[in-house]
Amino acid sequence: MRSSSQWRPWRCLGRPRPLNSALTALRSPKPNQTARKQTSYFLSSPSLRCSSHTSSACESQVVVLAGPTGVGKTEVSIALARRLYEATGRGAEVISADSVQVYQGLDVGSRKLCGLERARLERECSLPYHLIDVLSPREQYTAGDFYEQASKKCGEVLSRNRTPIVVGGTGFWLRWLVSGRPATPRSDKRARDRARSMIEQARHPGLGGAAGDDAEWARATALLRDAGDPETARRLNRNDYFRLERALEVVIRTGKPMRDHLAGGGNRGGNGLDLRCFFLHPPSRLGLYRKLDASCASMVEGGLLRECGDLLDLGLEPGTSTSTNAVGYRQFMEYLLLERGRFVAQEEGGERQPWDPSEADFLVAFSEFQKQTRRLAQDQLTWFRNEPKFEWVEVAAREGGGVEEAAGRILGRAMEAEAESGPREWDNRGKGYLTRAEERELKGYGGGAGGL
């Protein structure tokens, strides 16, 4: 009899029968082109020079591109780098601000350009990438780590007379980079342990407590709200227990919310960089959600479950670290663990029938994956409404020239000859909200508007 430690069904989950039929039933119109085709498009598309600009305004600038997942940040950054070179002769280098792409082996679920594509971009248009594949999934990577390493990388790129383009959607990291490192106290074991214990008790209160991720998250964030930091409780991404624990630890230790510890920042980040910040947003929330749902199916076909199996092989549990709490990885790690329980029970019962994964449970995990992906996009839109240093730029469909148009607008703004004054502040409080028509459309889409 095989032991549970030898159980490796995810090795065959690339194309099992239930997975095939589930994907066939769920398949939206074919997802967007692969990363290779997208990259080829930008490398071969006609040049659109901006010869009226001068290069002097870009010599010390760092361009920051944020946006919700799936909006097209990678495509816009590649187009922007090409345009920048055509207009100024300055090359660019991309610095990732993605809390999942920083991990080795988390490729499919993070929509990471593969190593071959990154090598091709560096070879064919001199566009290197940084802060991708730098850590094992076992390791934690904090906003402080990102602040130090991204600031250092930006300085190195500028010293090579090139332009850093920081690309990602991790709002907490980008706030540190743009506004300066918060003056939060160093972590204290006693306060951290207390915060962790309080959160665990809130998540699992015993009898009388509603079950499910949403209910657990609501109870856990209520702790932070009641402790005196309702703003952070409201703005944290769902199920980001790592940052929730840190925020609660700070309140426990100092009696003050995270906001009171933020550095002043001014127009420049605490690292002295001249940052020009842009938030890419879709013209239609429903269009973005449809694209994300199709992308989820594409990621499952592309090997997401295999990557989840690799995380389990490392001895990691879902939801216990930054890597295993990432959308997609957590849902399918839980699914695989559920299937492992069935496998072990079948083996111990002496059944001779081959293991067959549950299609119904797969569909539940897949639906949750799609829902949490849409929620991540919603949370990112909400977060950046409150980031006044980011100018919102719409990105329409690539087929209609939306990517090139967005890249051109960003280049024009970044090259304005006012670098010495730093970025202006924008009132984004009215951005990204749904119209009544959009609300009606979303109510009829999939599982509804998802709480929007």
N, C-alpha and C positions, 0 to 999 in steps of 0.2 A: 504493500500500500504506500502511495506517495504521501509525504508529509506536506503540511500547508506551506512550509518554507520552499518546497519545490514547485509550488503552484505558479505557473507563468502563463495564464490564458491570454494576457494582453499581447503576447507574442503572436497570437493568431487572430487578434481582433482587428487586423487591418481590413479583412474582407469576410467576416462571418456572415452566415445566412441572415440572422435577425438584423444585423447592422445594415446589410444590403437592402433588405426590404423596408427597413425604417427610413433609410435615406431616400429610397425611391419614393416613398409616400410623402416625405417632407420636402423633397427637392424643389427649391424655388427656381426661377430662371437661372441659367448658368451664371455662376459668380463671375466677377470681373476677371480680366486677364491675369495670368501668373505674373509674379514679380519680374521674371525675365522679359516678358513681352512689354510690361509697363516700362521697364528700364530702357529697352530697345527703342521704344517710342520717343522717349526724351532725348536719347543720344542721337537719333536720326532726324528729328523734326526740324523744320526750317528755322534758321536763326532769325531772331527779332531784336536787332540791336537797339540800344538806348544811347546813341552816340552823343546826345545833348548833355549827358551827365558827365561830371568829372569824377576821377577816382579818389580825390583827396578826402572827400567826406567819409569814405569807407575805411580809411587806413587804420582806424582804431576802434571800429565798431564791431559789436557782436550782434548777430541777428538771432532772435529767439522765435521759433515757430512752435506754438502749442495748438491744441485742438482736441476734440473728442475722438475716441477710437474710431477708426474706419473713415475719417473725413478726407484723408489723402495727404497727410503730412509728409510722408516719404516722397511721393510724387512731386509735390510742390517744392520740397527742398532740393531735389535733383534739378528741376527746371530752374530754380532760383540760382543754384550754383553755376549752371551753364550760362545763364543770362549775365550773371555777375562777371564771369570771365570775359564774355563777349564785350561788355560795356566798359570794363576797367582794366582787363588784363590780369586781375588778381584771382588766384585760385581760391578755393574754399575747402573746408574740412568740416565734417558733420560730427557733433558731439551728442550722443544719445542721452535723453532725459526720460527714459522709459524704465520703470521699476521692475519689469519682467525681462526685457531684452538684456539687462545687465548679467543675467544668469546663463551659464553654459547649459546647453541641452534643451532649453525652453524656447524652441525655434518656431514650431508650427503655431502654438497658442499665442505667441507674442507678435505674430505677423512680421517676424524678423527677416530682413534680407539675408539670404544664405551667404556663407563665406565665399562661394564662387562668384555670386553677384557683387558682393562688396569688393572683391579683388578685381572684378571686371571694371567696376566704376572707377577704382583707383588707377587702373591701367589705362583705360580709354579716355577718361576725362579728369584724371588726377583729383579724385574725390575720396580721400580716406575717411574711415569711420573710427570713432573712439567710444569707449565705455560700453562696448557690446561684448558679451562672452568673457567677462573678467572675473566672475565668481562661480564657485560651486553652489548648487541649490541649497546646500546645507548651511551656507553662510548668510548672515543678515547684512543688509546694506542700508544705511540710514540716510536721512536728508543731510546730515552733517558730513557723511562720507562723500555724497554727491557734491555738496558745496565745495569741499576742499579739492576734489579731483577735477571737477568741471572747471573751476576757477583756474587751476593750474594748467589744464589743457587749453583753455582759451588764451592764456598768456603765451603758451608755447606756439600756438597757431599764429597769433599776431606777430610773434617774434620772427616767424618765417615769412612775413609780409603776405599773409593769407587771411581770409575772413572766416572766423568760426560761425557755424550755423548750428545752434542748439535746437534739437528737435525732440519733442515728446509731449506726453499729456499728463505727467505726474505733477499735479498742481503744487503739492507741498514742497517738492524739490525746487520747482521753478520759483516759488515765492522766496525761498532762501537765496537763490542765485540772484534774483532781481532786486529784492528789498534788503538784503543783508542778513547775516546770520543772527537769529534771535538770541537774546541774552538769557536763555533758559538755563536753569541750574544743571549741573552734572547729575547723571542718574544715581539714585540712592537705593541700595538693595532693599532696605526695610520698607521704604515707600513703594518701591516697585512691586515687592511681594504682596504688600497690602492691596495695591491696585489690582493686581492679577487675581487675588483671592476674591475681591469684591465683584469683579467682572464675571468670574466663574460662577459665583453664587447667583448673580443676576441672570445669567444665561440658563442655569439649570436649577430653578427654585424648588423642584420637587412637585408634589401634588398641587394642582390648581394653576400651574403656569402653562401658558400656551406653548406648543412646540413649533419648530420650524425656524429657518434662518431669520426671517423678518421679525418674528416675535422676540427671538433672542437678541437681535441687534437693537430693537426698540428698548428692551429692558436695560441693556448694557449702556446705551447712550443716555438713557434717563439718569443713570448714576452720575455721569459727567455733568449733565445739565443741572441736576439738583445740587451738585458739589460747588457750582458757581461758574461753570464755563459753558453756557448754552450755545454760544456762537460756534465753538469748536465741535460740540456735539452735533450741531446742525450741518456743518460743512464737511465732516469726515465722509469719505467714500464708504458705502455699505460694506460691512464685514471686515473693515480695516482695523482689526483688533490690536495690531501692533501699535498703531498711532493712538488709538483710544487708550490703551494702557499707559502710554507715555504721557498723554495729556492729563489723565487722571492722577498719575504719579506727581506731576508738576503741581497740580492743585492741592493734593494732599500735603506735599512738602512745603509749599510757599503760601497757600491760601489765596493765590491769584490765578486768574485764567491765563491761557497761553498768550492771548493778545497783549497783555501787560508786559510780557517779556520780549516782545518783538523789537528789534533794533529800529532806529529811526529810518535808515535807508536813504532818504532824500531822492534825488534823481538818478543817482548811480548806486549800484549794489555795494555791499560792504567790501567787495573785492576790488573796487575802483574801475570796473569795466564800464564801457559806454554801451549800454544794451538797448537795442531796438526790438520791441516785443510785439508780436502779432498772434492773434488767436484765430485760427481757421474754423469757420463754421459752415454748415450745409445750408442750402437754400430751403430745404424741406426736411423736417424731422422725420416724417413718414418715409421719405426717400432714403434717409440715412438708416433707419431701422430695417427697411427691406434689404439694403445692402449688407447690413450686419448679420441678419438672419441667414442670408445666402453664404456669407463668409464663414459662419459657424459650421454649416454643412461641409464647406470646402475644407475647413481645418480638420474635421473628423475624418474625412476621406484622406487627408494628407498625412495623418499619423499622430494626431493629438493623443489618442488613447495609448499609443506606444510610449510617448513621452511621459504620460501619467504613470504608466507601469515602471518606467525607469526611476521615477521619484520614489515609488513604493519600494523598489529594489534597494534604494539608498537607505531605507529604514525610516523615511519621512512619513508623517501622518497628515492627512488633509487639514488645512486651516490652521496649522501650527507654526507657520513661518511665512515670510513674505512670498517666497516662491510657491508654496503649496496653498496659499490663500488667493492666488491669482485666479481671475475668472477663467473658467474652462478646466483648469487643472484641479481645483478643489472639487468641482461637480463630478468629474469623471474618475478621480481618485476614490471618491466615496462610492461611486457605482462599481468600480473594480473590487473594492473591499467587500461590498455586498455580494458580488458574484463569488468572491473567494469563500465567503461563509457558506454559500450554497454548495460550492465544490467540495469543501471539507466535509460538510454534512453528508453529501452523497457518497464520498469515499469511505467515511466511517460507517455508513449504513450498508456498505458492501454492494452497492448498485454497480452494475456492469455497463450501464448505458453511458455513451460519451457525454462529456459535459456540453451543455448547450446554453449559452447566455440568454437571459431574459430580455425579450424584445420590449416588454412593457416597462421594465425598469430602465432600459436604455432610453426609451422615449421620454420618461420622466427626467432623466439626467440631461438629455439633449434640450428639452424644453426649458429647463432651469438655466442651462448654459446660455441659451438665446436671451432669456429674460434678464439675466444678470449682465449680459453684454450690453443690452439696451439701457439698463439702469446705469452702468458705468458711463456711457455716453451722456446720459441725462445729468449725472453727478458732475461730470467735467464741465458741461455747459453752465451749471449752477455755480460751480467754484469760480470760474473765470469771469462771471458777471461782476464779481467782487474784487477783481484785480485791475485797478485803474490804469496800470502801465501797459496793458495789452490793448492794442487797436484790433478790433474785430474786422476780419476780411472774409468775404463769402467765397466759397469754392464750389462752383457749379460742376456739372459732369465733365469728365475729361473729354468725352467725345465732342462736346460743344465748345471746347477750348477753355473750359473753366480753370484748369490747372495753370495753363500759360498766362491767362489773364490775372489770376491771383499772384503768380510769381512776378509779373510785370508791375503790378501795383505795389507789392512789397518792396521790390527793388527801387522804385521811384521814391517811396517814403524813406527807405533806409539811406538813400544817397543825398537827401536834402542837406544842404550845407549849413547845418546848425548843430553839428556834433558836440560843440563845446557846451551846449545848454542841456544836453541829455534828453531823454524821451519826455514827451508831454504826457499828461494824464488824461484819461478818457472816462466819460460817464457811461459805463456799460450796464447800468442797473436795469435798463429796459430791454436789453438784448436777449435774444434766444427764447423768448416766451412764445407759447402757442397762441395762434389766433383761434377764434371760435370754430372756424371751418376745420382747422388742423385738429382741434380737440375731437370734433365729430368723426373725422377720418380715423384717428387713432383708437377711438372707442370701438370701431368696427374692425380693427386690425388685430389678428392673432388673439392674444389673451387680453385685449383691451389696451387702455392707455398706460397700464402698469403704474398707476398711482400718480400719473402726471396731472 
